[in-house]
Protein backbone atom coordinates (compact mmCIF):
# COMPACT_ATOMS: atom_id res chain seq x y z
CA UNK A 1 0.00 0.00 0.00
CA UNK A 2 1.40 3.41 -0.92
CA UNK A 3 1.83 6.17 1.68
CA UNK A 4 -1.15 8.28 0.43
CA UNK A 5 -3.40 5.20 0.53
CA UNK A 6 -2.26 4.49 4.10
CA UNK A 7 -3.37 8.01 5.15
CA UNK A 8 -6.81 7.55 3.56
CA UNK A 9 -7.32 4.08 5.06
CA UNK A 10 -5.52 4.23 8.42
CA UNK A 11 -7.08 0.98 9.67
CA UNK A 12 -9.18 -1.51 7.73
CA UNK A 13 -12.87 -1.56 8.67
CA UNK A 14 -13.10 -5.20 7.64
CA UNK A 15 -10.65 -7.59 9.25
CA UNK A 16 -8.76 -10.21 7.19
CA UNK A 17 -11.21 -12.85 8.48
CA UNK A 18 -14.11 -10.87 6.97
CA UNK A 19 -15.44 -9.53 10.29
CA UNK A 20 -16.09 -5.86 10.89
CA UNK A 21 -13.64 -3.95 13.06
CA UNK A 22 -14.78 -2.66 16.44
CA UNK A 23 -14.76 0.84 14.97
CA UNK A 24 -17.19 -0.19 12.21
CA UNK A 25 -19.41 -2.00 14.71
CA UNK A 26 -19.51 1.08 16.97
CA UNK A 27 -20.45 3.19 13.94
CA UNK A 28 -23.30 0.80 13.09
CA UNK A 29 -24.72 1.01 16.62
CA UNK A 30 -24.49 4.80 16.66
CA UNK A 31 -26.28 4.92 13.31
CA UNK A 32 -29.30 3.00 14.61
CA UNK A 33 -29.39 4.35 18.19
CA UNK A 34 -32.56 6.28 19.01
CA UNK A 35 -30.87 8.10 21.90
CA UNK A 36 -27.16 8.87 22.39
CA UNK A 37 -25.76 5.76 24.11
CA UNK A 38 -23.08 5.84 26.79
CA UNK A 39 -19.67 4.29 26.23
CA UNK A 40 -20.62 1.62 28.78
CA UNK A 41 -23.79 0.75 26.82
CA UNK A 42 -21.78 0.41 23.62
CA UNK A 43 -19.18 -1.74 25.39
CA UNK A 44 -21.87 -4.07 26.79
CA UNK A 45 -23.60 -4.42 23.42
CA UNK A 46 -20.33 -5.11 21.63
CA UNK A 47 -18.88 -7.31 24.37
CA UNK A 48 -15.83 -5.06 24.48
CA UNK A 49 -14.08 -3.03 27.15
CA UNK A 50 -14.93 0.66 27.56
CA UNK A 51 -11.29 1.42 26.75
CA UNK A 52 -11.52 -0.45 23.44
CA UNK A 53 -14.75 1.40 22.61
CA UNK A 54 -13.07 4.75 23.45
CA UNK A 55 -10.22 3.86 21.08
CA UNK A 56 -12.74 2.93 18.38
CA UNK A 57 -14.56 6.23 18.93
CA UNK A 58 -11.29 8.16 18.55
CA UNK A 59 -10.62 6.35 15.27
CA UNK A 60 -14.16 6.96 14.06
CA UNK A 61 -13.97 10.67 14.94
CA UNK A 62 -10.72 10.92 13.00
CA UNK A 63 -12.24 9.21 9.94
CA UNK A 64 -15.29 11.47 10.02
CA UNK A 65 -13.52 14.82 10.47
CA UNK A 66 -13.59 15.62 6.73
CA UNK A 67 -16.89 13.91 5.94
CA UNK A 68 -20.59 14.78 6.11
CA UNK A 69 -21.03 13.23 9.55
CA UNK A 70 -19.42 14.00 12.89
CA UNK A 71 -19.14 12.28 16.22
CA UNK A 72 -20.69 14.37 18.97
CA UNK A 73 -20.09 13.83 22.70
CA UNK A 74 -21.65 15.06 25.89
CA UNK A 75 -20.01 13.48 28.90
CA UNK A 76 -19.78 9.75 28.22
CA UNK A 77 -22.71 9.77 25.77
CA UNK A 78 -22.02 9.88 22.04
CA UNK A 79 -23.95 10.16 18.78
CA UNK A 80 -23.53 10.59 15.03
CA UNK A 81 -24.71 13.94 13.65
CA UNK A 82 -24.50 15.72 10.33
CA UNK A 83 -21.61 18.12 9.86
CA UNK A 84 -22.55 21.71 10.78
CA UNK A 85 -21.19 22.83 7.41
CA UNK A 86 -23.94 20.78 5.72
CA UNK A 87 -26.77 22.32 7.77
CA UNK A 88 -28.17 24.48 4.97
CA UNK A 89 -28.14 21.59 2.49
CA UNK A 90 -29.86 19.29 4.99
CA UNK A 91 -32.42 21.97 5.87
CA UNK A 92 -33.22 22.56 2.18
CA UNK A 93 -33.37 18.81 1.38
CA UNK A 94 -35.77 18.14 4.27
CA UNK A 95 -37.86 21.22 3.50
CA UNK A 96 -37.20 22.71 6.92
CA UNK A 97 -37.28 26.38 7.70
CA UNK A 98 -35.14 28.02 10.33
CA UNK A 99 -37.05 28.52 13.56
CA UNK A 100 -37.34 31.80 15.39
CA UNK A 101 -34.06 33.21 16.63
CA UNK A 102 -33.19 33.25 20.29
CA UNK A 103 -33.58 36.58 22.08
CA UNK A 104 -30.53 38.29 23.58
CA UNK A 105 -31.83 37.31 27.05
CA UNK A 106 -32.14 33.67 26.00
CA UNK A 107 -28.65 33.67 24.47
CA UNK A 108 -27.19 35.25 27.61
CA UNK A 109 -28.92 32.70 29.86
CA UNK A 110 -27.87 29.84 27.58
CA UNK A 111 -24.24 31.00 27.69
CA UNK A 112 -24.32 31.11 31.50
CA UNK A 113 -25.73 27.57 31.62
CA UNK A 114 -23.24 26.27 29.03
CA UNK A 115 -20.20 27.57 30.92
CA UNK A 116 -21.37 27.04 34.51
CA UNK A 117 -23.43 23.83 34.29
CA UNK A 118 -24.85 22.32 36.33
CA UNK A 119 -26.40 25.51 37.64
CA UNK A 120 -29.59 26.53 39.48
CA UNK A 121 -32.10 29.18 38.47
CA UNK A 122 -31.08 31.29 41.49
CA UNK A 123 -27.42 31.18 40.43
CA UNK A 124 -28.36 32.24 36.89
CA UNK A 125 -30.48 35.10 38.23
CA UNK A 126 -27.64 36.21 40.53
CA UNK A 127 -25.36 36.47 37.48
CA UNK A 128 -27.95 38.12 35.19
CA UNK A 129 -29.57 40.27 37.84
CA UNK A 130 -33.11 39.58 36.55
CA UNK A 131 -35.79 36.90 36.84
CA UNK A 132 -35.16 34.05 34.37
CA UNK A 133 -38.35 31.97 34.67
CA UNK A 134 -39.68 32.82 31.20
CA UNK A 135 -36.32 32.41 29.49
CA UNK A 136 -35.72 29.04 31.17
CA UNK A 137 -39.17 27.84 30.04
CA UNK A 138 -38.33 28.88 26.47
CA UNK A 139 -34.95 27.13 26.50
CA UNK A 140 -36.51 23.99 28.01
CA UNK A 141 -39.32 24.01 25.42
CA UNK A 142 -36.79 24.31 22.60
CA UNK A 143 -34.78 21.41 24.00
CA UNK A 144 -31.57 23.44 24.40
CA UNK A 145 -31.37 22.86 28.16
CA UNK A 146 -32.61 20.13 30.48
CA UNK A 147 -32.93 19.36 34.15
CA UNK A 148 -29.80 17.41 35.08
CA UNK A 149 -30.45 16.88 38.77
CA UNK A 150 -31.11 18.62 42.05
CA UNK A 151 -28.78 20.68 44.19
CA UNK A 152 -28.05 19.52 47.73
CA UNK A 153 -28.83 23.06 48.96
CA UNK A 154 -31.98 24.19 50.78
CA UNK A 155 -35.13 23.31 48.87
CA UNK A 156 -33.10 21.07 46.53
CA UNK A 157 -33.41 23.42 43.52
CA UNK A 158 -33.28 22.08 39.97
CA UNK A 159 -29.90 22.02 38.26
CA UNK A 160 -29.84 22.89 34.55
CA UNK A 161 -27.42 21.80 31.84
CA UNK A 162 -27.24 21.88 28.06
CA UNK A 163 -28.48 19.10 25.76
CA UNK A 164 -27.26 17.34 22.64
CA UNK A 165 -29.61 19.64 20.71
CA UNK A 166 -27.66 22.61 22.12
CA UNK A 167 -24.46 21.12 20.71
CA UNK A 168 -26.14 20.52 17.35
CA UNK A 169 -27.72 23.98 17.25
CA UNK A 170 -24.33 25.65 17.70
CA UNK A 171 -22.30 23.15 15.63
CA UNK A 172 -20.22 21.88 18.56
CA UNK A 173 -18.79 18.37 18.89
CA UNK A 174 -18.62 18.68 22.69
CA UNK A 175 -18.65 21.29 25.45
CA UNK A 176 -14.86 21.48 25.15
CA UNK A 177 -15.42 23.23 21.79
CA UNK A 178 -16.93 26.26 23.54
CA UNK A 179 -14.70 29.30 23.09
CA UNK A 180 -12.62 30.15 26.17
CA UNK A 181 -13.92 32.83 28.51
CA UNK A 182 -12.06 36.10 28.91
CA UNK A 183 -9.66 36.70 31.83
CA UNK A 184 -12.18 37.51 34.58
CA UNK A 185 -14.09 34.27 34.02
CA UNK A 186 -11.18 31.84 33.62
CA UNK A 187 -11.77 30.32 37.05
CA UNK A 188 -15.18 28.98 36.02
CA UNK A 189 -15.25 25.73 34.11
CA UNK A 190 -17.86 23.78 32.15
CA UNK A 191 -18.46 20.34 33.61
N, C-alpha and C positions, 0 to 999 in steps of 0.2 A: 504494500500500500504506500502511495507517495505521501509526502509530508502534508500537502494541502488536503488530501482526502482524510488523513488522520485528524486534522483540525475539524473537519465537517462531521466526521463520525468518531467522536472521542471514545465511545464504548458501544459495542454492538447491542442493539435492543433484543435481538434473538441470539440465544446462546448456540454454540456448535451442536448441541443435542436437540435443537429445534424448539426449546422452551423459551418463553419470554423472560427477559431480565427482570429483576426486582423493580427497576426504574420504570419499565414499561407496564408492569402489573400495577404499580402505584398510580401511574397515569390513568390506567383503565378505571380504577376505583374512583379516582377524583372526577373523572368524566361522568360517571353515573350517579355519584353521590347527590342526594337531595339537599343535604345540609353539609356545611364544611366539617369533615371528620377530624378528630384529633389524631396525632401521631400514634398514640396508643391504640386507637381503634383500627387504624391502618395496619399496625404491626400484628394485632390479633387476627385480623382477617387474612393477612398474608402469611401468617405463621412465621414471622420474622422478628428480629429484635428492634426496639425503637431506634437504636443507633444505626442499624442497617437501613431502616426507613428514612431516617434523617439524611443519610448519605445519598440515598436514591432521590430524595427531594432536592438536595443540592445539585445533583446531576441533571435532574429534570428542569430545574430553574435555569441552569446554564444553557441547556438546549433550547429553551423557550425564549431566551432574552431577545432574540432578533426575529421572533415569529409573531403570529397573530393572537397567541394566547400567552398568558402569564400565570405564574404561581403566586398566589396571594396568601399571606399569613396574618393571623391575629392570635398571639399567644402560641399555643401548641396546635391550634386548628388551622387547616389549610384548604384551599380550593383553587380550581382552575377558573380563570376569568379571561375575557377578551382584553387585548391590549388597549390601553387608553387612547393610543394614537388612531385606533380603528373605530372609535366611538361614533363619529359622524356617519361613517359607512354603515355601521350596524343599525344606528337609529333610522337612517333612510331606508335600509333594506326591510326592517321590521315595521316601517310606517309609524314610528313613534315620533312624538313631538316633545321638545324640551319642556319640562314642567316649569312652574313659576320659580323665579329666583328666590334665594334666601334673603331675608332682610338683613341690614347691617347688625341689628340686635341678635338675630339668629346666628349669623356668622361669628360674632364676638363670643356668644355663649358656647357655640360649637368649638371654637378655638380653645376656650378655657377648659372645656371637658376633654378635648383631645390631648392637651398637654398635661393636665393635672389628674386624669382619671386614675382610680375611681374617685369621684367627688360628689359631695352632697349639694342639694339645692341651696342650703344656707351658705356654704362655702362659695358657690358661684355668685350668689347675691352679694356677699361681702366683697368680692373682687369687682363686680360690675357696679355695685352701689344702687341697684334697682331691683324690683321684684321680677322674677324670671318664670313665674308659673306658666304664662301664655306661651312664651318662647319654648320652654321645655315640652309643653304639650305638642307644639308644632313639630319639634325635632323628633319626638317619640312617634308621632303620627306618620312622619316621612321615613321612619326607620333608620335615621342617621345616628340615634343614640338608643340605649336600652338600659334597663335596670340591671345592674351587675351584682347586686347584693345589698346588704344593710350594714350601716356603720355600727360599731359597738357603743357609740355615744348615747346620751340620753334620748329616749324616744326612738332609738334605732332608725334614724332617717335613711331613706333610699340612697344608694350610691349609683351614680350614672357613669357610663362609659360609651365609647363609640362602637359601631357595628361594622360588619363586613361591607354593608351598603355604603357606609361613610368612606371606607377605603376605596370602593369602586367609584363613588361619586367624584372623589378628588384624584383619582388615578394613582393611588398609592399601593405599593406591594405590601407594606406593613407600616406600623406606627413609627418605626425607625426611619422611614422616608420623610417624616415631617421635617420641615426646615428648622434649623436650630433657633432657639430664642436669643434675643439680644442680651447683652451683659447683665442687666439687672435681674433677669429671670433664669440665669444659668443654673441656679441651685435647684430649680424644680425639674422633675423628670417625669416622662410618660411611663406608665407601668403597663 
